Every structure is written in structure tokens, then in C-alpha cells.
Amino acid sequence: MVKLQVITSALSLASLAVAAALPAPNVPTCKKPAKRLEWRQMSHGQKRNYINAVLCLQKIPSISGFPYAKNRYDDFQAIHHDQGNYIHWVGFFLPWHRYFVWAYEQTLRNECGYKGAQPYWDYTLDADPQDLNSTRIYETDVFSPTVGFGGNGPRVIPTPEQNPLGVNNTGGGCVQDGPFVPKNFMLNFPGPEPQCLRRDFSPNLLNRGADPKVAENILSQETYVAFDRALQGAKNFINPNIHAAGHFGVGGVFGQAGDVKNSPGEPLFFLHHASIDRLWWLWQQGDLATRNFEIGGNLVPEIYGNDTEVTPEFEIQLGAVAGTVKLAKLLNAKGELFCYSYSY
């Protein structure tokens, strides 16, 4: 069942303390940034190496301590679930997910021998806003059963209670082909029983939200707060929303990708959020001297105008997954902590 409302989390708001803003730090620039490629820019061998590394994570025991988390892949789904109430529709949404995707990338490299950088999925290349029912966007190497992540699940018809927003779902069951079929890939979190990876393609949502004009509008915003709000959008599908499109276009009603808190159960989550991070990176390129240090927005989800502002001293914590770091270190992709760029 799709979860469009965030629910109780173990993370206390009291732990989200924030100090007064400090002047922009003098952040050093990395020397040899890893280049993150769009999935179709990678060779078949590079694609297989990435997918093999993802599967490898399920063979390494969990270190997070969360109930039902049994392996390193589960750890990432668990920490996102645990903090899910507090990391969406807030000013630190982008740096939190930048840190999260980077931690996943480092785990693939350090624990599973992956040599490349985290890839991304540029869905704007294939979206068809003139034909919202077009399935062209699903007919690329991203969803290939041999050099991609496999395709849709079989159709499951939702009840009105399961689909309150009327998402036009086309699948809903366990993926039927590719590397993440049940015999190869199962999700232990959130428990108590293991779950298969479910997909439920919604071409209408993906074609609308991945419209290149939507991305252009996001990138045209003048301030971080305006950029962030244009990118995150609202908790509905009234207006095209690129962030929601990447989730619900794959997850629909029944897929993990469409579950706000459990969405990292879908391996494409990390390509999607690398693509979201890429938009932030592109926006920052427009004025590096200012935008590599610019942050703002609300601390509490969806409270605008009367809430404590996020500042560079705010701390992001990922527990055993990656530890705690001040937000100031997460603003520059080629700075003190990170060292990567995007291919375009």
C-alpha cells in the first residue's frame, strides 16, 4: 500500500538542534573528482559491475542495529525509514540525500569492490509530456533485463483505499525479469517477513514530472529556498513534480519506490536521487561562489515562514551508515568531504 503520509519515527525532533549561521567556510576543492555517468553512458561491463555490487550488499551482515535489518542493503533502507518523517519537505532534504547517496556509493566501493562512481538516471531524455500514456520512458537500458534493473511487476488492481490519489498503476507485483527478481533479491526491512521488490509503473506521472520544461523551471530559480521548493513540490500530483515522478513513476501504488519511508528498497532509488542531486549540482554551477554555500528553508516538514531556519551548522546523522556531519560539509560536491561531478 502506498504511504503518502509520513508516520512515527524513532528520530526525535529534539535531536534536530540547530545553531546560528556562521560565515561561509573556506572549503577546499578536491583534485580528481569521480565523474558520475548517466546509466546509458556506461559500458555493459560497467553496468554489470554496478549491479553486482548492489547484489553484493545483501551478502554482507548488517551493522546498523535496526530490527529486521540483516544485511548492508537493509541498513540503507532502515536509516531512511527511521528518519523518514523529518527528511522530506524540509530545507535540508537535498544535503541529507546527497550524503545518503554518497554513503551508499562509498559502501559499494569499499565493501563490494565497485570501481566506478554512482550512476544517475536522466529521465528527461525520454519523457513524453505530449503523450502521458507513452511507455517509451521504460524502453531504455535502465529497465533492460540484461544490462539494467529489469522491468515492471504483474498488474495488481488497487482498492480506492489503497490508491487515494488515483495513481494510474500498471503493475504492482514482484519484478518478473532482470537481476532483482525474488530468487536474487529480497528485502528484509521493515519486516517481519522478507518482501520481494515490487514495481508498479505509472507512465502518466513519470511523463508529466520528467518533462524537460519542469527541470528547466527548477533550474531557473534564483535562491536555494525557491529551488528546493520547486524541486520537492507538494504532497499531491496536481502539478508536475520531478522528485515524486521518479518515485511514483516506478513505484506507483504498490512498489517500494512509491513508499515515502521505504523507497530505498528499490535499487533505482539511488539513480533517481543521484539525478535529483545532479539538478542541485547544475544549479550550483550557475553561481559557485554563492550557491556552494547557500542553504535555507524550514527545519520542520511543511512549516513555511514561522519555523526555525536550517543553517550550515545543522547536523545530519546517518548512524552506523555514515555518522554525523555538519551540513556545511555537504554543500559542495567538490569540497572537504565529497569529490565528484556529473557528466553533464
Buried (B, 14 or more C-beta within 10 A) or exposed (E): EBEBEBEEBEBEEEEBEBEEBEEBBEBEEBEEBBEBBBBBBBEEEBBBBBBBBBBBBBEBEBBBEBEBBBBBBBBBBBBBBBBBBBBBBBBBBBBBBBBBBBBBBBBBBEBBEBEBBBBBBBBBEBBBBEEBEBBEBBEBBBBBBEBBBBBBBBEBEBEEEBBBEEBBBBBBBBBBBBBBBEEBBBBBBBBEEEBBBBBBBBBBBBBBBBBEEBBEBBBEBEEBBBBBBBBBBEBEBEEBBBBBBBBBBBBBBBBBBBBBBBBBBBBBBBBBBBBBBBBBBBBBBEEEEEBBBBBBBBBBBEEEEEBBBBBBBBBBBBBBBBEEBBBBBBBBBBBBBBBBBBBE
